[in-house]
Structures are given as C-alpha cells and as structure tokens.
Amino acid sequence: MTDTSGGGGDKLIELLRLVESVDFDILLSSSDEVYKALADEQRRHLILHLIEQDTAVPLSRLAMELVSQSNDVPLTEVTSAEQEQMRLNLEHEHLPRLTDYGILSWSYGDDMIEPLSSLDSADRE
C-alpha cells in the first residue's frame, strides 16, 4: 500500500482532475498524445504549478520556478541560462501542447500565464 499522507496524494488528485478537464472528444480521438503530454516531467511540474496559482504568472518567473522544482534547487541557484532554456521550452513545446488540448489558454507572445483554476471559474459562468 502506498502512503499518500505526504501530499503526493493531493498532487495525484489534481492531475486526475486535470485529465477530467480535458475535452472527452480529444481524449477519445488522441488519448495517446494526451498521455504523452502528461508523461513529460516538466509538463507535469507546469500543470501542477498552474493549478496551485491564484493569479497570472509572468513567463520568466514561471520558467525560474520550474527549473527550481525540476532540479530541486532554491530559486537563488537557478542560472539565467537555465531560466532562458526553460522559457524557450515553455514557449515552443509545453505551452502550445497544453493549449492544443484545451488545458490552458495561451498564445505565442503572451507574457502572463493564467492559473488553471481560472478555467474552472470561467466554465461555471
């Protein structure tokens, strides 16, 4: 039996909630691609980070926080080169893929990334 008392269970629940939020037709037509999107560790960090946010996050700050999380280092130890590489990965790989699946709303050139919780409230209106 797995112990989920350390918060890991909460993160799993959030990921499952995220999968549920993906349009059912997309899951049926391209489920392998959706699972590939969630299989990437950086994208999982991105998704979980955006679920936890209350307000929009600048892309540069998001890149720094993801490098910190992924490498398990303090923000102060993230180099500008690592931050820039992550920003490029976000702009060219992760954000477009998550946008294609309707997980978030983003367009190339947008500097602010909205939290995923804002999608829930927009759906309810």
N, C-alpha and C positions, 0 to 999 in steps of 0.2 A: 504494500500500500504506500502511496506517495503522500508525504506531508506537505500540505499547501498552506500551512499557517504562516509561513514567511513572506506572504504577499504574492508568491508565484501563482497561486490560485486566482487571485484578483486579476492579474495580467492575462491569464488564460481566459477568464470570463470576458474581459474586454476584447480580446482577439475574437472570441466566438461571437460577441455582439457585433463586431466589425464585419465578420463574414456574413452574418444575418442581414446587415445593412446593404450588402451588395445586391443589386437587382437580380432577381431569381432567373430571369431570362439570360442574363450574362453568365451566371453560374452554370446553367444548363448548356449554353452554346460553347462556352470556352472555360470550363471548370479547370482544366489542366493549367491554363495560363494564370487563372486567379490563384491557384495553389502555388504556382511558381513565383508569383508576385509575393505571396506571404512567406515563401520559403527563404527569401533573402533576409539575412540577419539585419542589415542596415534598414531595410524597409520595415521590418517588424519594430525596430527601435523608433523609426519615424512615426509609424502608426500609433504605437503606444504613447509616444511623447505628445502627439497631437490630440490624443484622447484626453490626456491629463491637463491640457491647457484651457485657460478661461478666456484668453484674449489672443488676438493675432500675434504671430511671432515673426520678427524680421528674418529673412532667409539666412543672412550671415550669422545671426545668433543661433538659429536652428542648426546650422552646419557645425558650429562650435560645440553645441551641446551634444549632438550626435557623435562627433568624434570622441568627446569625453566619455560618453556612455559606451560606445563600441570598444574603446581601448582601455576602459576602466581607469581613467586618469582624471585628475582635477582639471577644471576649466583653465586654470592658470598654466597648465603644462601643454595645452593644445597649441601647436605652432601655426603660424599664419599659412604655411604651405599645406598643412593637413586640413585646415579650415577651408582653404580655397579648393582643394581637391574634393572635399565633401560637398561644397556648394555646387561644383560642376556636376558631381554625381547626382545630386538632388535635381538640378535643373534639366539634365539631359537624360536621366534614367528613371529615378524614383518618382518624382512628382508627376511627370507625364503618364507613367504607367498607372499610378493610382488615380489620376484624373480620368484616364480612359475607362477605368472600371467603375467610375462614379463614386469612388470612396472619398474624394475631396474635390474641391473646385479650385483650379489653379490654371493660369495661363502664363506662357513664357514671358518673362519680363516683370511679372508680379514680384514685388519685394516682400510683401507680407503674406504669411501662410495662416489661414484661418484654422482654429481648432476644430476637431471633428465633432465636438459637442454642439457647435453652432449649426451643423447639418441637421441634427435631431430636432432642434427647436424650430428651424425653418420648415421641416417636414410637417410639424404639428400645426402650423398656422393655416 
